[in-house]
Amino acid sequence: MQILILALQKVNLYHIKENHKFTKMDKHAEIYNETCKVQVQQVKLGDVTYFARCKLYSLEKLLQNAEEKQIEYKDKGNETLVEWYQGQIEAYKLSLEILRDLVSTYNRL
């Protein structure tokens, strides 16, 4: 009798766990579906280029800061942080190039 009750408890726990997994998966699917909706709005081109230019300015400041930090750590002899900032510099330069191309494309429209 005691073995049968334990077996039933294990089955119920397994059932609860499985239901909980499905509930979690359903919630994740719901969140995923909500975030993947595409919203299209008509905006003025001037607003877009202004926003892009602000981002360009921010990226230029980040690049300048990373270059200064790289020089600082190079003087201190910390090669690990020099490599870290070199990676940041390369990423910022690539981002700037892409964003500048995007702004020039907007300006040609």
CNS distance restraints for C-alpha pairs under 8 A (distance, minus, plus):
assign (resid   1 and name CA) (resid   5 and name CA) 6.46 0.50 0.50
assign (resid   2 and name CA) (resid   6 and name CA) 6.35 0.50 0.50
assign (resid   3 and name CA) (resid   7 and name CA) 6.13 0.50 0.50
assign (resid   4 and name CA) (resid   8 and name CA) 6.19 0.50 0.50
assign (resid   5 and name CA) (resid   9 and name CA) 6.14 0.50 0.50
assign (resid   6 and name CA) (resid  10 and name CA) 6.22 0.50 0.50
assign (resid   7 and name CA) (resid  11 and name CA) 6.28 0.50 0.50
assign (resid   8 and name CA) (resid  12 and name CA) 6.14 0.50 0.50
assign (resid   9 and name CA) (resid  13 and name CA) 6.09 0.50 0.50
assign (resid  10 and name CA) (resid  14 and name CA) 6.04 0.50 0.50
assign (resid  11 and name CA) (resid  15 and name CA) 6.05 0.50 0.50
assign (resid  12 and name CA) (resid  16 and name CA) 6.08 0.50 0.50
assign (resid  13 and name CA) (resid  17 and name CA) 6.10 0.50 0.50
assign (resid  14 and name CA) (resid  18 and name CA) 6.08 0.50 0.50
assign (resid  15 and name CA) (resid  19 and name CA) 6.10 0.50 0.50
assign (resid  16 and name CA) (resid  20 and name CA) 6.01 0.50 0.50
assign (resid  17 and name CA) (resid  21 and name CA) 6.19 0.50 0.50
assign (resid  18 and name CA) (resid  22 and name CA) 6.36 0.50 0.50
assign (resid  19 and name CA) (resid  23 and name CA) 6.18 0.50 0.50
assign (resid  20 and name CA) (resid  24 and name CA) 6.17 0.50 0.50
assign (resid  21 and name CA) (resid  25 and name CA) 6.07 0.50 0.50
assign (resid  22 and name CA) (resid  26 and name CA) 5.98 0.50 0.50
assign (resid  23 and name CA) (resid  27 and name CA) 6.18 0.50 0.50
assign (resid  24 and name CA) (resid  28 and name CA) 6.17 0.50 0.50
assign (resid  25 and name CA) (resid  29 and name CA) 6.04 0.50 0.50
assign (resid  26 and name CA) (resid  30 and name CA) 6.09 0.50 0.50
assign (resid  27 and name CA) (resid  31 and name CA) 6.22 0.50 0.50
assign (resid  28 and name CA) (resid  32 and name CA) 6.03 0.50 0.50
assign (resid  29 and name CA) (resid  33 and name CA) 6.04 0.50 0.50
assign (resid  30 and name CA) (resid  34 and name CA) 6.21 0.50 0.50
assign (resid  31 and name CA) (resid  35 and name CA) 6.23 0.50 0.50
assign (resid  32 and name CA) (resid  36 and name CA) 6.15 0.50 0.50
assign (resid  33 and name CA) (resid  37 and name CA) 6.69 0.50 0.50
assign (resid  43 and name CA) (resid  47 and name CA) 7.08 0.50 0.50
assign (resid  43 and name CA) (resid  48 and name CA) 7.50 0.50 0.50
assign (resid  44 and name CA) (resid  48 and name CA) 6.76 0.50 0.50
assign (resid  45 and name CA) (resid  49 and name CA) 6.27 0.50 0.50
assign (resid  45 and name CA) (resid 106 and name CA) 7.40 0.50 0.50
assign (resid  46 and name CA) (resid  50 and name CA) 5.99 0.50 0.50
assign (resid  47 and name CA) (resid  51 and name CA) 6.16 0.50 0.50
assign (resid  48 and name CA) (resid  52 and name CA) 6.12 0.50 0.50
assign (resid  49 and name CA) (resid  53 and name CA) 5.98 0.50 0.50
assign (resid  49 and name CA) (resid 103 and name CA) 6.26 0.50 0.50
assign (resid  49 and name CA) (resid 106 and name CA) 6.91 0.50 0.50
assign (resid  49 and name CA) (resid 107 and name CA) 7.73 0.50 0.50
assign (resid  50 and name CA) (resid  54 and name CA) 6.23 0.50 0.50
assign (resid  51 and name CA) (resid  55 and name CA) 6.34 0.50 0.50
assign (resid  52 and name CA) (resid  56 and name CA) 6.18 0.50 0.50
assign (resid  52 and name CA) (resid  99 and name CA) 7.22 0.50 0.50
assign (resid  52 and name CA) (resid 103 and name CA) 6.64 0.50 0.50
assign (resid  53 and name CA) (resid  57 and name CA) 6.21 0.50 0.50
assign (resid  53 and name CA) (resid 103 and name CA) 7.56 0.50 0.50
assign (resid  54 and name CA) (resid  58 and name CA) 6.31 0.50 0.50
assign (resid  55 and name CA) (resid  59 and name CA) 6.11 0.50 0.50
assign (resid  56 and name CA) (resid  60 and name CA) 6.11 0.50 0.50
assign (resid  56 and name CA) (resid  96 and name CA) 6.47 0.50 0.50
assign (resid  56 and name CA) (resid  99 and name CA) 6.91 0.50 0.50
assign (resid  56 and name CA) (resid 100 and name CA) 7.44 0.50 0.50
assign (resid  57 and name CA) (resid  61 and name CA) 6.33 0.50 0.50
assign (resid  58 and name CA) (resid  62 and name CA) 6.23 0.50 0.50
assign (resid  59 and name CA) (resid  63 and name CA) 6.04 0.50 0.50
assign (resid  59 and name CA) (resid  92 and name CA) 6.46 0.50 0.50
assign (resid  59 and name CA) (resid  95 and name CA) 7.76 0.50 0.50
assign (resid  59 and name CA) (resid  96 and name CA) 6.60 0.50 0.50
assign (resid  60 and name CA) (resid  64 and name CA) 6.14 0.50 0.50
assign (resid  60 and name CA) (resid  92 and name CA) 7.87 0.50 0.50
assign (resid  60 and name CA) (resid  96 and name CA) 7.48 0.50 0.50
assign (resid  61 and name CA) (resid  65 and name CA) 6.13 0.50 0.50
assign (resid  62 and name CA) (resid  66 and name CA) 6.13 0.50 0.50
assign (resid  62 and name CA) (resid  92 and name CA) 7.44 0.50 0.50
assign (resid  63 and name CA) (resid  67 and name CA) 6.17 0.50 0.50
assign (resid  63 and name CA) (resid  88 and name CA) 7.79 0.50 0.50
assign (resid  63 and name CA) (resid  89 and name CA) 5.85 0.50 0.50
assign (resid  63 and name CA) (resid  92 and name CA) 5.84 0.50 0.50
assign (resid  63 and name CA) (resid  93 and name CA) 7.28 0.50 0.50
assign (resid  64 and name CA) (resid  68 and name CA) 6.26 0.50 0.50
assign (resid  65 and name CA) (resid  69 and name CA) 6.17 0.50 0.50
assign (resid  66 and name CA) (resid  70 and name CA) 6.05 0.50 0.50
assign (resid  66 and name CA) (resid  85 and name CA) 5.80 0.50 0.50
assign (resid  66 and name CA) (resid  86 and name CA) 7.90 0.50 0.50
assign (resid  66 and name CA) (resid  88 and name CA) 6.81 0.50 0.50
assign (resid  66 and name CA) (resid  89 and name CA) 6.16 0.50 0.50
assign (resid  67 and name CA) (resid  71 and name CA) 6.32 0.50 0.50
assign (resid  67 and name CA) (resid  85 and name CA) 7.22 0.50 0.50
assign (resid  67 and name CA) (resid  86 and name CA) 7.89 0.50 0.50
assign (resid  67 and name CA) (resid  89 and name CA) 6.74 0.50 0.50
assign (resid  68 and name CA) (resid  72 and name CA) 6.20 0.50 0.50
assign (resid  69 and name CA) (resid  73 and name CA) 6.16 0.50 0.50
assign (resid  69 and name CA) (resid  85 and name CA) 7.13 0.50 0.50
assign (resid  70 and name CA) (resid  74 and name CA) 5.95 0.50 0.50
assign (resid  70 and name CA) (resid  81 and name CA) 7.25 0.50 0.50
assign (resid  70 and name CA) (resid  82 and name CA) 5.12 0.50 0.50
assign (resid  70 and name CA) (resid  85 and name CA) 5.51 0.50 0.50
assign (resid  70 and name CA) (resid  86 and name CA) 6.99 0.50 0.50
assign (resid  71 and name CA) (resid  75 and name CA) 6.22 0.50 0.50
assign (resid  71 and name CA) (resid  82 and name CA) 7.71 0.50 0.50
assign (resid  72 and name CA) (resid  76 and name CA) 6.49 0.50 0.50
assign (resid  73 and name CA) (resid  77 and name CA) 6.09 0.50 0.50
assign (resid  73 and name CA) (resid  78 and name CA) 5.39 0.50 0.50
assign (resid  73 and name CA) (resid  79 and name CA) 7.38 0.50 0.50
assign (resid  73 and name CA) (resid  81 and name CA) 6.48 0.50 0.50
assign (resid  73 and name CA) (resid  82 and name CA) 5.89 0.50 0.50
assign (resid  74 and name CA) (resid  78 and name CA) 6.07 0.50 0.50
assign (resid  74 and name CA) (resid  79 and name CA) 6.71 0.50 0.50
assign (resid  74 and name CA) (resid  82 and name CA) 5.93 0.50 0.50
assign (resid  78 and name CA) (resid  82 and name CA) 6.35 0.50 0.50
assign (resid  79 and name CA) (resid  83 and name CA) 6.15 0.50 0.50
assign (resid  80 and name CA) (resid  84 and name CA) 6.27 0.50 0.50
assign (resid  81 and name CA) (resid  85 and name CA) 6.07 0.50 0.50
assign (resid  82 and name CA) (resid  86 and name CA) 6.09 0.50 0.50
assign (resid  83 and name CA) (resid  87 and name CA) 6.29 0.50 0.50
assign (resid  84 and name CA) (resid  88 and name CA) 6.49 0.50 0.50
assign (resid  85 and name CA) (resid  89 and name CA) 6.03 0.50 0.50
assign (resid  86 and name CA) (resid  90 and name CA) 6.23 0.50 0.50
assign (resid  87 and name CA) (resid  91 and name CA) 6.22 0.50 0.50
assign (resid  88 and name CA) (resid  92 and name CA) 6.08 0.50 0.50
assign (resid  89 and name CA) (resid  93 and name CA) 6.08 0.50 0.50
assign (resid  90 and name CA) (resid  94 and name CA) 6.20 0.50 0.50
assign (resid  91 and name CA) (resid  95 and name CA) 6.13 0.50 0.50
assign (resid  92 and name CA) (resid  96 and name CA) 6.01 0.50 0.50
assign (resid  93 and name CA) (resid  97 and name CA) 6.16 0.50 0.50
assign (resid  94 and name CA) (resid  98 and name CA) 6.25 0.50 0.50
assign (resid  95 and name CA) (resid  99 and name CA) 6.04 0.50 0.50
assign (resid  96 and name CA) (resid 100 and name CA) 5.90 0.50 0.50
assign (resid  97 and name CA) (resid 101 and name CA) 6.21 0.50 0.50
assign (resid  98 and name CA) (resid 102 and name CA) 6.26 0.50 0.50
assign (resid  99 and name CA) (resid 103 and name CA) 6.17 0.50 0.50
assign (resid 100 and name CA) (resid 104 and name CA) 6.14 0.50 0.50
assign (resid 101 and name CA) (resid 105 and name CA) 6.14 0.50 0.50
assign (resid 102 and name CA) (resid 106 and name CA) 6.23 0.50 0.50
assign (resid 103 and name CA) (resid 107 and name CA) 6.16 0.50 0.50
assign (resid 104 and name CA) (resid 108 and name CA) 6.33 0.50 0.50
assign (resid 105 and name CA) (resid 109 and name CA) 6.64 0.50 0.50
